[in-house]
């Protein structure tokens, strides 16, 4: 018997909360350019630095804008998660 999984349908044309992780450090002064997302850079000692962005985006177009901005800053995108 195959177990059925409940899959939440994601509507990208509607607002959603996202978590984005990038390699490197980015201070919270970039929040305005990145759609007002909350920016944190947890200190993990001597590991490679990672910055976490979380926040609500109005649609896929705004998400794309944030990702393009991160790309232009030459930050490697490690994770994009729809919360």
Backbone torsions as a table, in degrees:
resi	resn	phi	psi	omega
1	UNK	NA	131.6	-179.3
2	UNK	-91.2	128.7	179.1
3	UNK	-75.2	135.2	177.2
4	UNK	-90.1	135.3	179.4
5	UNK	-106.1	140.2	176.2
6	UNK	-82.1	116.9	-179.2
7	UNK	-108.9	123.4	179.1
8	UNK	-80.2	124.5	-180.0
9	UNK	-76.8	128.1	-180.0
10	UNK	-98.5	123.6	177.6
11	UNK	-103.7	102.7	-174.0
12	UNK	-73.5	-12.5	177.9
13	UNK	-87.0	-1.2	179.9
14	UNK	-110.0	162.6	177.2
15	UNK	-62.3	150.3	178.0
16	UNK	-155.9	159.5	176.8
17	UNK	-97.5	135.1	-176.5
18	UNK	-128.0	154.2	171.5
19	UNK	-126.6	125.9	180.0
20	UNK	-125.1	130.5	176.0
21	UNK	-114.1	134.9	177.9
22	UNK	-129.1	151.5	174.7
23	UNK	-77.3	137.6	179.6
24	UNK	104.9	177.9	-179.2
25	UNK	-107.5	138.6	178.1
26	UNK	-139.1	123.1	-178.1
27	UNK	-82.6	165.2	-174.5
28	UNK	-69.4	-5.5	175.0
29	UNK	-66.0	-15.6	179.0
30	UNK	-86.6	-3.4	-174.7
31	UNK	-55.6	-43.6	-179.5
32	UNK	-60.6	-41.1	179.8
33	UNK	-70.8	-22.2	-177.0
34	UNK	-108.0	45.6	172.8
35	UNK	59.5	28.2	176.8
36	UNK	75.5	15.2	-179.2
37	UNK	-66.8	147.0	176.1
38	UNK	-75.8	129.2	-175.4
39	UNK	-114.7	124.6	175.8
40	UNK	-132.4	146.4	176.9
41	UNK	-128.9	88.1	-178.9
42	UNK	-62.4	138.8	179.7
43	UNK	-84.0	115.6	-179.1
44	UNK	-110.9	29.5	179.0
45	UNK	72.2	-124.9	-174.8
46	UNK	-91.9	4.7	178.1
47	UNK	-71.0	168.9	176.0
48	UNK	-64.3	134.3	-178.2
49	UNK	-67.6	145.4	178.7
50	UNK	-133.0	139.1	174.7
51	UNK	-112.6	136.8	-179.9
52	UNK	-114.5	127.6	175.7
53	UNK	-111.9	130.8	176.2
54	UNK	-134.4	145.6	177.0
55	UNK	163.7	173.4	179.1
56	UNK	-89.9	133.8	174.9
57	UNK	-120.7	144.8	-171.3
58	UNK	-74.8	-25.6	-179.4
59	UNK	-171.6	-178.1	-178.3
60	UNK	-64.7	-31.0	178.9
61	UNK	-63.3	-43.4	178.7
62	UNK	-67.6	-38.6	175.3
63	UNK	-59.3	-45.3	178.7
64	UNK	-60.0	-39.7	178.0
65	UNK	-62.8	-41.8	178.0
66	UNK	-64.4	-46.3	-180.0
67	UNK	-63.2	-38.9	177.4
68	UNK	-64.5	-40.2	178.0
69	UNK	-62.3	-42.6	178.3
70	UNK	-64.3	-40.0	177.2
71	UNK	-61.1	-43.9	179.8
72	UNK	-64.5	-25.2	176.8
73	UNK	-84.9	1.9	179.0
74	UNK	61.5	35.6	176.0
75	UNK	-98.8	124.8	179.2
76	UNK	-68.9	129.2	-180.0
77	UNK	-85.2	119.2	-175.8
78	UNK	-96.3	-31.2	-174.9
79	UNK	-158.2	137.2	168.8
80	UNK	-128.2	119.6	-175.6
81	UNK	-128.2	129.5	174.2
82	UNK	-86.7	119.1	-178.7
83	UNK	-95.4	NA	NA
